[in-house]
Amino acid sequence: MNRTSPMAGQQMKSKDLSASWGVQLHKPREVDRTYVAVRDGTKLYVEVYRPDSPGRFPAILLMNPYHNVSVPPHSRTKSNHIEFTSRGYAVVESEVRGTGISEGKFFFLRNDGKDGYDIIRWIRDQPWCDGNVGLMGASYLGMDQFPIAARNPPGLKAMFVGVAGADLYGDMVYPGGILNTMILRWAVNHAAHLLPPWVPQLFDMPQEIDPRIYEMQEKIHCQRTQLMIKQALEGGGLYDNDFLKEWISHPTDGPFWRQDSPYNFFKSIRTPVYCQGGWFDFFIAGTIRSFVEIDAPKKLLIGPWFHGGKEGCDLLGVQLRWFDYWLKGIQNGIMEEPPVRVFVMGKDEWRFEDGWPPKSRTMRLYLRRGEPNPRHSLNDGLLSTKPAAADEEPDRISHDPANLVPSVAFRNADIRRAERACLTYTTEPLSKDIELNGNVELLLNASTNAFDVDWFAKLTRVIPEGDSIVISSGVLRASHRRSHEHPQKLVPGRVYAMRIVMSPLCILIPKGHRLRLDLANSDFPHFAPNLVASDNEVYHDARHRSCLILSVR
């Protein structure tokens, strides 16, 4: 097995991944650029890519908030859209309200449902559309599909959702109740993209002017400049970051988060959906939740990827095959296959499953006390299939806000450097191969001398050379152990049983390798630190059987 990667790069193979074999290829026509007024009069910028051929075609819509306002619209590269138009699709990309050169004010997902509905209605009224529409996109462009589909717009026949979270609070901004600084950084960077957009005439570049949209570019530039001035005069900086301020002012779950979270729309969705994710993506739990909870024809594809990865997979072919079936009626066999396809890391192979979670048995690995005089970590504890039969002394770890445990990496990287400041629990070398395939959770019994404490759990695979490579992780603020909506302060000194949900897995751990659990009270800079110092204890005696719960094939 590769020391730092569970993937050998095997290409995903299927008899018909090249979805449009035998389908006429079309040349693209010049991109149409226009503005579409939605129900409240706000005008959204829209680009239309379509075949340079007579006739009517199915259309695929993307609602995109990611546009660099310093780049003129017709200088942006959209090669993926051209691939679809060559195979007989129109691709419509709309800039989300308040982004790029669309009018209005941006709030994360807040207006995308009704705006997307109105854009689909406009698409179906165009003479080049045959009435069949799909939704496509990844990350934000995946999440914004759910509020659109929940409104069941006429003509919407299929969705392809990539690497999308389901819960804005728990998947994205406050996992386990703790502020995710990776998303905080995204929000600050995205706010910078909401500055006044590109206006060629102001930069003495008349050759960049597109007369179809220029007046609106000027208008939106003026609107955003006024807002920028207002923000600066009020001491709020240059950026329109109201959505970020709302996030920070709502540290607990509740109606604010539910109103825009994708999961809030699942029960209303009847559109066929293809969910695609990665084992190392921070939205993997949300991707799986979307697949499980939506009651419609559905598929799930998970590869050995981080956010946005697709190595070893003809993702374009998968998307074309999906849309060919639902938008064109091509009987390509996709719905005759099992609904789930996953990459088995370690085996480096793709496998079909009948559903999620896959069939497996439960294995419990109990936290046990290690030998005196630890060398690798604070305790050098053990992971064992046998629980403690008697009393064992708890393991101790302290949290110092001025001396935080470094994140080192998110997943799929060696974190030994951080383990010196952690509690660790490690198995003996495995006597045979073990395939972990399904959900992972930690049952933790712990106490603190403070009113609250954060717990960070990382499951690693330890290779014979010693590298400790993260394969799963989970976090929890202890006051959120029962509810993210109604946290309860801790009683100092009391032992609490806590359940930490960790990221799901599909990986073969070879004979001779080991599994290790790392525990810490901080993970910086990935997560904002708890500012209260604490001394904490982890219990694993006969009465407090802390254990890692794994799904084994």
C-alpha positions in Angstrom: 0.0 0.0 0.0 1.2 3.5 -0.8 2.4 5.2 2.3 0.4 8.4 1.9 -2.4 7.5 -0.4 -5.0 4.7 -0.3 -5.5 5.0 -4.1 -3.4 3.5 -6.9 -5.2 5.6 -9.4 -7.3 2.8 -11.0 -9.7 4.1 -13.6 -13.4 3.6 -13.0 -14.5 1.2 -15.7 -18.0 0.6 -17.0 -19.4 -0.8 -20.2 -21.1 2.4 -21.1 -19.5 5.3 -19.1 -19.0 7.1 -22.4 -22.7 7.9 -22.3 -23.2 9.3 -25.7 -21.5 6.7 -27.9 -23.3 6.8 -31.2 -25.0 10.1 -30.4 -24.6 12.9 -32.9 -21.9 15.4 -31.9 -22.8 19.1 -32.3 -20.6 22.2 -32.8 -21.3 24.9 -30.2 -22.8 28.2 -31.2 -21.7 31.6 -29.8 -22.6 31.9 -26.1 -25.8 33.9 -25.5 -25.5 36.4 -22.7 -28.6 38.0 -21.2 -30.4 39.0 -18.0 -33.5 37.2 -16.7 -35.9 39.0 -14.3 -37.2 36.7 -11.5 -40.4 37.2 -9.6 -39.4 40.2 -7.5 -37.9 42.0 -10.5 -34.3 41.2 -9.6 -32.3 40.6 -12.8 -29.9 37.6 -12.9 -27.1 37.3 -15.4 -27.4 34.2 -17.5 -25.1 32.5 -20.1 -26.5 30.0 -22.5 -24.3 27.4 -24.2 -26.2 25.4 -26.9 -25.5 23.4 -30.0 -25.2 25.2 -33.4 -27.8 23.0 -34.9 -31.5 23.3 -35.6 -34.0 21.8 -33.2 -34.9 21.8 -29.5 -32.6 20.3 -26.8 -32.9 19.3 -23.1 -31.2 21.9 -20.9 -29.0 21.7 -17.8 -29.0 24.5 -15.3 -26.2 25.6 -12.9 -26.7 28.3 -10.3 -23.2 29.6 -9.7 -22.0 32.1 -7.0 -18.3 31.8 -7.9 -17.2 34.5 -10.3 -14.1 36.7 -10.2 -15.5 40.2 -10.8 -12.2 41.4 -12.2 -12.5 39.0 -15.2 -14.9 40.0 -18.1 -17.7 37.4 -18.5 -16.7 36.3 -22.1 -13.1 35.6 -20.9 -14.1 32.8 -18.6 -13.4 29.3 -19.6 -16.4 26.8 -19.6 -14.9 23.8 -21.4 -17.2 21.4 -19.5 -20.3 23.1 -20.9 -19.0 22.7 -24.4 -18.7 18.9 -23.8 -22.4 18.8 -23.0 -23.4 21.0 -25.9 -21.5 18.8 -28.3 -23.7 15.9 -27.1 -27.0 17.7 -27.7 -27.6 19.6 -24.5 -28.1 23.3 -23.8 -26.3 24.4 -20.7 -27.5 27.4 -18.8 -25.4 29.0 -16.1 -26.9 31.7 -13.9 -24.9 33.8 -11.5 -26.5 33.6 -8.1 -28.3 36.7 -6.8 -25.8 39.3 -5.6 -22.8 37.6 -7.1 -20.9 38.2 -10.3 -22.9 40.7 -12.3 -26.3 39.6 -11.0 -28.5 42.1 -9.2 -29.6 41.8 -5.6 -28.0 40.9 -2.3 -26.2 37.6 -1.6 -27.3 35.3 1.3 -26.0 31.8 1.4 -28.7 29.6 -0.4 -31.5 32.0 0.9 -33.0 33.0 -2.4 -31.7 30.2 -4.7 -34.8 28.1 -4.5 -37.3 30.6 -5.9 -34.7 32.1 -8.2 -33.8 28.7 -9.7 -37.5 27.9 -10.1 -38.0 31.1 -12.1 -34.9 30.5 -14.3 -36.2 27.0 -15.1 -39.5 28.5 -16.1 -37.7 30.9 -18.4 -35.6 28.1 -19.9 -38.7 26.1 -20.8 -40.1 29.1 -22.6 -37.2 29.4 -24.9 -37.5 28.1 -28.5 -34.3 26.0 -28.2 -35.5 24.0 -25.2 -37.5 20.8 -25.6 -39.1 21.2 -22.1 -36.7 18.8 -20.2 -34.4 20.4 -17.6 -31.7 19.0 -15.3 -29.7 20.5 -12.5 -26.0 20.1 -12.1 -23.1 21.3 -10.0 -20.8 20.7 -7.0 -20.2 22.2 -3.6 -22.4 25.3 -3.4 -23.7 24.5 -6.9 -24.7 21.1 -5.4 -26.4 22.5 -2.3 -28.4 25.1 -4.2 -30.1 22.3 -6.2 -32.1 21.1 -3.2 -34.2 24.2 -2.5 -34.9 24.4 -6.3 -36.0 20.8 -6.6 -38.2 21.0 -3.5 -40.4 23.4 -5.4 -40.9 20.8 -8.1 -40.7 23.1 -11.1 -42.4 21.8 -14.2 -39.9 20.1 -16.5 -37.3 19.3 -13.9 -36.4 15.7 -14.6 -33.0 15.0 -12.9 -30.2 16.3 -10.6 -26.5 15.6 -10.4 -25.2 16.8 -7.0 -21.5 16.8 -6.3 -19.7 17.0 -2.9 -22.6 18.9 -1.2 -23.4 19.3 2.5 -26.8 18.6 3.9 -26.7 20.5 7.1 -25.3 24.1 7.1 -24.8 24.0 10.8 -23.4 20.5 11.4 -21.7 19.7 8.1 -20.3 23.1 7.4 -20.1 26.0 9.9 -20.3 24.4 13.3 -19.4 20.6 13.1 -20.0 19.1 16.5 -20.9 22.6 17.7 -17.4 24.1 17.0 -16.7 26.9 14.6 -15.0 25.6 11.5 -12.3 28.2 10.5 -11.9 26.6 7.1 -15.4 27.7 6.2 -14.8 31.0 7.9 -11.9 31.6 5.6 -14.0 30.6 2.6 -16.7 33.1 3.7 -14.2 36.0 4.0 -12.7 35.2 0.6 -16.2 34.9 -1.0 -17.2 38.3 0.4 -14.2 39.8 -1.5 -15.8 38.5 -4.7 -18.9 40.5 -3.9 -17.0 43.8 -4.6 -18.1 46.0 -7.6 -17.8 43.9 -10.7 -15.8 44.4 -13.9 -16.8 47.4 -16.0 -14.6 47.6 -19.1 -15.3 51.3 -20.0 -14.0 52.5 -16.7 -10.8 50.7 -17.3 -10.5 52.2 -20.9 -11.0 48.8 -22.5 -13.9 49.3 -24.9 -12.9 46.2 -26.8 -14.2 44.1 -23.8 -17.7 45.6 -24.0 -20.5 43.2 -24.7 -23.5 45.4 -25.7 -26.0 42.8 -24.7 -25.1 43.2 -21.0 -23.1 46.3 -20.6 -25.8 48.6 -19.2 -26.6 46.1 -16.5 -22.9 45.8 -15.7 -22.7 49.5 -15.1 -25.8 49.5 -13.0 -24.6 46.7 -10.8 -21.2 48.3 -10.4 -22.8 51.4 -9.1 -25.1 49.5 -6.7 -22.2 47.5 -5.3 -20.0 50.6 -5.0 -22.7 52.4 -3.0 -22.8 49.4 -0.7 -19.0 49.2 -0.4 -19.0 52.9 0.6 -21.7 52.3 3.2 -19.9 49.4 4.7 -16.7 51.3 5.0 -18.3 54.4 6.6 -20.1 52.2 9.1 -16.8 50.5 10.1 -17.8 47.2 8.6 -14.9 47.0 6.1 -15.3 47.0 2.3 -17.2 43.7 1.9 -20.8 42.9 2.1 -20.5 40.1 4.6 -23.9 40.1 6.3 -24.3 36.4 5.7 -21.0 35.8 7.6 -22.2 38.0 10.5 -25.4 36.0 10.7 -23.3 32.8 10.9 -21.2 34.1 13.8 -24.2 35.4 15.7 -25.9 31.9 15.6 -23.5 29.5 17.4 -26.2 27.0 18.2 -28.5 25.1 15.9 -32.1 26.1 15.4 -34.6 27.7 13.0 -32.0 30.1 11.5 -29.9 27.2 10.2 -32.8 24.9 9.3 -34.5 27.4 7.0 -31.6 27.2 4.4 -30.1 23.7 5.1 -30.5 21.3 2.2 -31.9 18.5 4.5 -34.9 20.8 5.2 -36.0 20.3 1.6 -35.4 16.5 1.2 -38.9 15.5 2.1 -40.4 17.5 -0.8 -38.0 16.3 -3.5 -39.3 13.8 -6.0 -36.7 14.5 -8.8 -34.2 11.7 -9.5 -30.9 12.6 -7.9 -27.3 11.3 -8.4 -25.2 12.1 -5.3 -21.4 12.1 -5.8 -18.8 12.5 -3.0 -15.3 11.7 -1.7 -14.1 9.7 1.3 -11.9 12.6 2.3 -14.3 15.4 1.6 -15.6 17.4 4.6 -19.1 17.0 3.2 -19.1 13.2 2.9 -21.6 12.7 5.7 -24.0 15.2 4.0 -23.5 13.5 0.6 -24.6 10.2 2.1 -27.4 11.7 4.1 -28.8 13.3 0.9 -28.8 9.8 -0.8 -30.4 8.1 2.2 -33.2 10.6 3.0 -34.4 11.7 -0.4 -37.4 9.6 -1.6 -36.8 9.5 -5.3 -34.9 7.4 -7.9 -31.3 7.9 -6.8 -27.7 6.9 -7.1 -24.6 7.3 -4.9 -21.0 7.4 -6.1 -18.1 7.9 -3.6 -14.4 8.0 -4.7 -11.1 8.4 -2.9 -11.2 12.2 -3.2 -11.0 15.4 -1.3 -13.5 18.2 -2.1 -13.8 18.4 -5.9 -11.6 15.5 -6.8 -12.4 13.0 -9.5 -9.2 11.2 -10.3 -9.7 7.7 -11.6 -13.3 8.4 -12.7 -14.8 9.5 -16.0 -17.1 11.9 -14.1 -18.3 13.6 -17.3 -19.2 10.2 -18.7 -21.2 9.4 -15.5 -23.1 12.7 -15.7 -23.9 12.3 -19.4 -25.1 8.8 -18.8 -27.4 10.0 -16.0 -28.9 12.9 -18.0 -29.1 10.8 -21.2 -31.4 8.4 -19.3 -33.6 11.0 -17.6 -33.6 13.9 -20.1 -33.4 12.1 -23.4 -35.0 8.7 -22.5 -32.0 6.7 -23.7 -32.2 3.2 -22.2 -28.5 2.8 -21.2 -29.0 0.5 -18.3 -28.0 2.9 -15.5 -31.1 2.3 -13.4 -30.7 -1.5 -13.7 -27.4 -1.3 -11.8 -27.2 -1.4 -7.9 -27.7 2.1 -6.5 -24.4 2.6 -4.8 -20.9 2.5 -6.2 -17.9 3.1 -4.0 -14.1 3.0 -4.3 -12.6 0.5 -1.8 -9.3 2.1 -0.7 -6.5 -0.3 -0.1 -8.0 -2.7 -2.6 -8.0 0.1 -5.2 -11.2 -1.2 -6.8 -14.7 0.0 -7.5 -17.6 -1.9 -6.1 -21.4 -1.8 -6.3 -23.5 -2.0 -3.1 -27.2 -2.4 -2.7 -27.6 0.6 -0.4 -26.1 2.5 2.5 -24.9 1.6 5.0 -23.7 -1.6 3.3 -24.0 -5.0 4.9 -21.4 -5.4 7.6 -20.8 -6.5 11.2 -20.0 -4.3 14.1 -16.5 -4.4 15.7 -15.8 -2.6 19.0 -12.3 -1.6 19.9 -12.0 -0.6 23.5 -9.7 2.1 24.9 -7.2 0.6 27.3 -4.4 2.0 29.5 -0.9 1.7 28.0 2.4 1.0 29.5 4.2 3.5 31.9 6.6 6.0 30.5 4.9 6.7 27.2 7.2 7.8 24.3 5.0 8.4 21.3 2.1 10.4 22.9 0.8 11.5 26.3 -0.2 7.9 27.2 0.6 5.4 24.4 -2.7 3.6 25.2 -4.1 0.5 23.6 -7.0 -0.4 21.4 -8.3 -3.8 22.2 -11.2 -6.1 21.3 -11.4 -6.9 25.0 -12.8 -4.3 27.5 -11.3 -3.7 30.9 -12.4 -6.3 33.4 -11.5 -4.1 36.4 -10.6 -0.6 37.3 -8.1 1.2 35.2 -6.8 4.7 35.9 -8.1 7.3 33.5 -5.8 9.0 31.0 -5.2 12.7 31.5 -4.9 15.5 29.0 -4.9 19.3 29.5 -6.2 22.0 27.2 -4.2 25.3 27.1 -5.6 27.9 24.7 -2.1 29.4 24.4 -0.6 26.0 23.3 -2.9 24.3 20.8 -2.6 21.0 19.1 -1.8 21.6 15.4 -4.2 20.3 12.8 -1.3 19.2 10.5 -3.8 17.9 8.0 -7.5 17.1 7.5 -7.4 13.5 6.2 -5.2 11.2 4.3 -1.9 12.5 5.7 0.7 11.6 8.4 -0.1 13.4 11.7 2.6 11.9 14.0 3.9 15.5 14.7 0.6 16.3 16.4 0.3 13.0 18.3 2.9 14.0 20.8 0.3 16.3 22.3 -2.6 13.8 22.1 -3.9 10.8 23.8 -3.4 7.8 21.5 -4.8 4.3 21.5 -3.3 1.8 19.1 -4.0 -1.8 18.2 -1.4 -4.5 17.9 -0.3 -5.3 14.3 -3.3 -6.9 12.6 -3.1 -10.6 12.2 -5.2 -10.5 9.0 -6.6 -7.9 6.5 -9.6 -6.0 7.8 -12.0 -4.0 5.6 -13.7 -1.1 7.3 -16.9 -0.4 5.3 -19.5 1.9 6.7 -20.2 4.2 9.6 -17.7 5.0 12.4 -18.4 6.4 15.9 -16.7 6.8 19.2 -18.3 6.3 22.6 -16.3 8.4 24.9 -16.5 8.6 28.7 -14.7 11.7 30.0 -14.7 14.4 32.6 -13.4 18.0 32.9 -12.7 20.5 35.6 -14.3 23.2 33.4 -17.9 24.0 32.3 -17.2 22.9 28.8 -14.5 21.2 26.7 -14.0 20.2 23.0 -13.1 16.7 21.9 -11.3 15.9 18.6 -11.1 12.3 17.5 -9.0 11.0 14.6 -8.8 7.4 13.4 -5.5 6.6 11.6 -3.9 3.7 9.9 -0.4 3.1 11.1 1.8 1.5 8.5 4.9 -0.6 9.4 7.2 2.4 8.7 5.4 4.3 11.4 3.4 6.9 9.5 0.0 7.6 11.2 -2.4 8.5 8.4 -5.8 10.0 9.1 -8.7 8.1 7.6 -11.6 9.3 9.6 -12.4 12.1 12.1 -15.1 13.6 14.3 -15.5 16.5 16.7 -17.8 17.4 19.6 -18.2 20.3 22.0 -19.1 18.4 25.2 -22.0 20.8 26.1 -23.6 19.8 22.8 -23.5 16.1 23.6 -27.4 15.9 23.7 -28.4 18.8 21.5 -26.8 21.4 19.2 -29.9 23.5 19.7 -29.9 23.5 23.5 -26.4 23.0 24.9 -26.0 22.0 28.5 -23.0 23.1 30.6 -21.0 20.4 32.3 -20.7 19.8 36.0 -16.9 19.8 36.7 -15.7 16.4 37.8 -18.7 14.5 36.6 -18.1 11.7 34.0 -20.2 12.1 30.9 -20.8 9.5 28.2 -20.6 11.2 24.8 -21.1 9.9 21.2 -18.9 11.4 18.6 -19.9 10.6 15.0 -16.9 10.2 12.7 -16.7 10.2 8.9 -17.7 7.0 7.1 -15.1 4.7 5.5 -14.5 2.1 2.9 -10.9 0.9 3.2 -8.8 -2.3 3.5 -6.3 -2.2 6.3 -3.7 -4.9 5.5 -2.2 -7.5 7.8 0.7 -6.1 9.8 -0.7 -2.5 9.9 -2.4 -1.0 12.9 -5.3 1.2 13.8 -4.9 4.2 16.1 -7.3 6.6 17.7 -6.1 10.1 18.6 -7.9 12.3 21.1 -7.2 16.0 21.7 -9.0 19.1 23.0 -8.0 21.4 20.1 -7.3 21.1 16.4 -6.0 24.4 15.2 -6.2 26.1 12.8 -8.9 23.9 11.4 -11.2 24.7 14.3 -11.6 27.8 16.4 -10.1 27.0 19.9 -12.1 26.8 23.1 -10.8 29.8 25.1 -11.3 28.2 28.5 -8.3 26.1 29.9 -9.2 22.7 31.3 -7.8 19.5 32.8 -9.6 16.5 31.4 -9.7 12.7 31.9 -10.7 9.8 29.6 -12.2 6.8 31.4 -12.0 3.2 30.2 -12.5 1.0 33.2 -15.1 -1.7 33.7 -17.9 0.8 34.4 -16.9 3.3 31.6 -16.2 1.3 28.5 -15.0 3.9 26.0 -14.8 2.3 22.6 -14.5 2.9 18.9 -17.4 1.3 17.0 -16.5 0.2 13.5 -18.4 -1.4 10.6 -16.4 -4.4 9.2 -17.2 -6.3 6.0 
